[in-house]
Amino acid sequence: MAHKLLVFCLIFSSLTFAQDQKKPAYLGVKLGGNLASISGDFSEQYNSRLSFHIGLTGELEINNTLQLVPEVLFSSIGAEDVILNYITVPLVVRYYPVSNFYLETGPQAAFSVGAVRKVGSSNYFNDITNVNQTDFGINLGLGFKTDTRVLLGLRYYFGLSNIIEDQSYKNHNRAFQFSIAYLFKN
């Protein structure tokens, strides 16, 4: 009998605790533009390029002012003549100092899905063979979230990994990202 009472108390307290801890969570879509560049050695030979990102975003409430924001995006960055395409996985913490305005920061991992070198009007797909297959960096951003769960954001990605596997010189990804997202109601 004591065993059944103990199991009942554990189940009841677990369910009660789970109900008290239930926080809002949202899943949404995100689309935006990138102003990308390459910094580091010989970076003066690369011009910035306009490109895009698209994918899924989420928002998990930690408390009233903090949100955890996981994302999975396709993002095309690099430079005007060097197009680097990645599947990016940012995980940022979003802080709301006032009700609809937020600041955010957090790490990002990226996995290469292709590199393209442009020469004149020709594209040479996946011919850049010495591109690192992963890229790691930090995101810093700010934005506005409407009451209808539309988000307008500005984010800066500061790549920390060397783009090229050759360690004799260093180049890093940089990108300003302007985005719009919509979070579906759960």
N, C-alpha and C positions, 0 to 999 in steps of 0.2 A: 504494500500500500504506500509506503514512504517513497518507493521508487517511482510509482505512477504520479504521486504528488510533485515530486521533484521534476519529472519530465514535463508535467503540466505547467509548473511555475516557469521553467526555462522557455517553453514555447510561448506562453503568455507574455513574458517579459520581452522576448525577442520580437514578437509581433507589435507590442506596444512601443518599443524603442524604434522599430522600423517605421511606424506611422509618425512618430514625432520627428524623425530625421528625414522624412521625405521632402526633398527639395525640388523645385521646378527644373526641368531639363528640356532643352529645345534642340531640334535638328533643323538645319536649313541649307540653302544654296547660296553660293557666293560667286560673284563675277566682277572682274575689274581689269584695270590697266596697270602695266609695269613701265617704269622708266628705269631701265637697267644699264649697268656699266660694269666694266672690269677695272679693278684698281691693282696697283702693285708695279712690278718691274715691267718696263716698256708699255705701260698702260696708255701713254699719250698717243699711241698709234691706233687705239680703239675709240670709236665714237659711241655715244649712248644710243640706245634703241628703244623704241616704243613697242610693247608687246602686250600680252594678256595673261590672266590666270582665271581658272574656273574650277569649281569643285563643291565639296560639302563642308559645312561648318556646324558647330554645335555650341551650346552654352549650358553649363552645369553650375547651378548656384552653390557657392560655398557658404556665403552668408549674404546679408542685404547689400553689401558693397563690393564683394568679391565674386568673380565668376571664373571658372576654368573653361577655356575655349580650345577644344581639339578640332583640328581641321585636316582634310586630305584634299590637296589641290594639284591640278596640272598647272605648271608655271613655266613660261618661256622667258628666259633671261639671257645674259651674256652681253654682247655688244653688236654693233651694226653689222659687222662681217663675220661674227662668230656667234651662232645661235645655239644656246644650251637649253635643252628641254629637260624638266625634272618633274617627278612626282614628289611634292613637298608635304611634310607632315609637321606643321607648326603646333606647338602646345603652349599657349600663352595664358597668363593670368590677367584678367581684366578687372580694373579697379574703377568704381563709379564714385567719384568724390561728390557729385551732385546727381540727381535722379536720372538724367538721360545722357550725360557726357561721361566718357570713359577714357582711361589711360591703360595701356597694355604693354606687357613685356614677356618674353619667354624664348626658349630655344626652338630651333627648327632643324630637322633632318631632311635631306633631299636625296633622291635616288635618280641618277641619270637615265633618261629614256631616249637619248639621241643627241647628237651634236652635228651641226650643219655649218659648213664653211661656205660663205658666199663670195664669189669672185665675179665682179661685174653683175650681169643678170643671171648667172648660173649658180645653182645650188649643188653642192657636193655632199650628199647625205652620209652621215656617220663616217666621214673620212678623217675626223679628228680622233685618232686612236689612242692618244695619251691623256685623255680627259679622265680625271678621277671619277669613279662611279658613284661616290657619295660626296655630299657637301653638308657641312654643319655650320650653323651661325646663330645669331641673336636677332630677334625682332623687337622693335620699339614702335609704339603707335598711339594713336588717339582717334576718337570718333564720337559719333552721335547715334543714339538708338531712339527711334520714335516709339510712341505708345502702341503702334501697330506692328511692332517687331521688325521694322526695316532699319538696317544699320548702314551708315555711311562712314567709311573709315579711311585713314591714311596711316600707312605702316612703312617703316624703313627696315630693310633686311641688310644686315652686316655680316657677310660671309667670313668665317674664320678658317676654313679649309683651303688648301691650295687647289686651284682648279686643275692644274696640270700635274701629272704623276712625277714628272721630271723635277727633282728637288733643287736644280741649279738656279732657278729663279722662282719667284712667288707671285701669283696672281689670285685675286679673290673676287667673288661675286658681290655686287652691291645692287640694291633695287629699291626704289620708291614704289609703293603699291597703293593705288587708289581703288577702293572697292565699294560695292553695294551688295548687301546680303539681306535675305529674308529668312526669318525663323518661323517655322510652322508651329502652330499651337499644339501642345501635347494633350 
